[in-house]
Amino acid sequence: MILYLDTSALVKLYIEETGSQEVKRAVEEARIISTSRVAYVEAMSAIARKYREGELSDEEQDQIARDLDRDWDNCFVVEVSEGVTKLGGELTSRHPLRGFDAIHLASALLLQNRTRLEVSFFCFDERLKIAAKAEGLAVA
């Protein structure tokens, strides 16, 4: 099984939040971990925001960024291709999604279509979960 993590799920691997243990268990059970190229920038932005808001020290921010960089090399990254962006645009007309949420959903759908393997979609946004289910993805 391929586990696709949107950014909210990815960040929970590095910053202890509600749902972190659930994401970590799912990652341990998955054969392949995947996400979109945009997740890296979104995750680094979330880490920097936590630092600016005083939730992380300098050392914690640096360590989390190093951990993300280390793990990124083992992740199957879906590029933001023309196919992903076109499908993402179509998804926004069918579901009330924000732009990057549509990119994540399109990435997971194309991944499932091209690999013919089951993709389990992991996110924490209810609208995105509903859209993923409606589009036929298994939702973690």
C-alpha positions in Angstrom: 0.0 0.0 0.0 1.1 3.5 -0.8 0.5 6.1 2.0 0.0 9.6 0.6 0.5 12.3 3.1 -0.8 15.8 2.6 1.2 18.5 4.4 -0.9 18.5 7.5 -0.1 14.8 8.0 3.5 15.2 7.0 4.2 17.9 9.6 2.7 15.7 12.3 5.7 13.4 11.9 8.1 16.1 13.1 6.0 18.3 15.4 4.0 16.6 18.1 0.3 17.5 17.6 -3.1 15.9 17.8 -2.9 13.0 15.3 0.9 12.6 15.4 0.9 9.1 16.8 -1.8 8.0 14.2 0.4 9.3 11.3 3.5 7.6 12.7 1.7 4.3 13.0 0.4 4.6 9.4 3.9 5.4 8.2 5.3 2.3 9.9 2.7 0.1 8.3 3.0 1.6 4.7 5.2 0.1 2.0 5.7 3.4 0.2 5.3 7.0 1.6 4.4 9.6 -1.0 3.5 13.3 -1.1 3.6 16.2 -3.6 6.6 18.4 -4.3 4.7 21.3 -2.8 4.6 19.6 0.6 8.2 20.4 1.3 7.7 24.1 1.0 4.5 23.9 3.0 6.1 21.9 5.7 9.1 24.2 6.0 6.7 27.1 6.2 4.8 25.4 9.0 8.0 24.7 10.9 9.2 28.4 10.5 5.8 29.6 11.7 6.0 27.4 14.8 9.4 28.9 15.4 8.3 32.5 14.9 5.3 31.9 17.3 7.7 30.7 20.0 6.6 27.0 19.9 10.1 25.8 18.8 13.6 26.8 19.9 16.4 27.4 17.4 17.7 23.9 18.0 14.3 22.3 17.6 13.7 24.1 14.3 17.1 23.1 12.9 16.7 19.5 14.0 13.2 19.2 12.5 14.4 20.7 9.2 17.3 18.2 9.1 14.9 15.3 9.9 12.6 16.4 7.1 15.5 16.7 4.7 16.7 13.2 5.6 13.3 11.6 5.2 12.5 13.5 2.0 15.0 11.4 0.1 13.0 8.2 1.0 9.7 9.6 0.0 8.1 9.1 -3.4 7.5 12.7 -4.5 4.8 13.5 -7.1 5.9 16.4 -9.3 3.5 19.2 -9.9 3.1 18.4 -13.6 0.6 19.7 -16.2 -1.5 16.5 -15.5 -1.6 17.3 -11.8 -2.5 20.9 -12.2 -5.2 20.2 -14.8 -6.8 17.5 -12.6 -6.4 19.8 -9.6 -8.3 22.5 -11.4 -11.1 20.0 -12.3 -11.3 18.9 -8.7 -11.9 22.5 -7.5 -15.0 22.6 -9.7 -16.3 19.4 -8.1 -15.3 20.0 -4.5 -14.8 23.1 -2.2 -11.0 22.7 -2.1 -8.2 25.2 -1.6 -5.5 25.3 -4.3 -2.8 23.2 -2.6 -5.4 20.8 -1.3 -6.5 20.2 -4.9 -2.9 19.6 -5.9 -2.5 17.0 -3.1 -5.7 15.2 -4.1 -4.8 15.3 -7.8 -1.3 14.0 -7.0 -2.7 11.0 -5.0 -5.3 10.2 -7.7 -2.7 10.3 -10.5 -0.4 8.2 -8.4 -3.1 5.6 -7.9 -4.0 5.6 -11.5 -0.5 5.2 -12.8 0.7 2.6 -10.3 -2.5 0.7 -10.2 -1.8 0.2 -6.5 -4.1 1.2 -3.6 -3.3 4.7 -2.3 -4.4 5.5 1.2 -4.8 9.3 1.5 -4.0 10.8 4.9 -5.0 14.4 5.7 -6.7 16.3 8.6 -8.9 18.7 6.6 -12.6 17.5 6.6 -13.4 19.0 3.2 -10.3 17.3 1.7 -11.2 13.9 3.3 -14.7 14.1 1.9 -13.4 15.0 -1.6 -10.8 12.1 -1.5 -13.5 9.6 -0.5 -15.8 10.9 -3.3 -13.0 10.5 -5.8 -12.5 6.9 -4.8 -9.4 7.0 -2.6 -9.1 5.1 0.6 -8.8 7.7 3.4 -6.6 6.9 6.5 
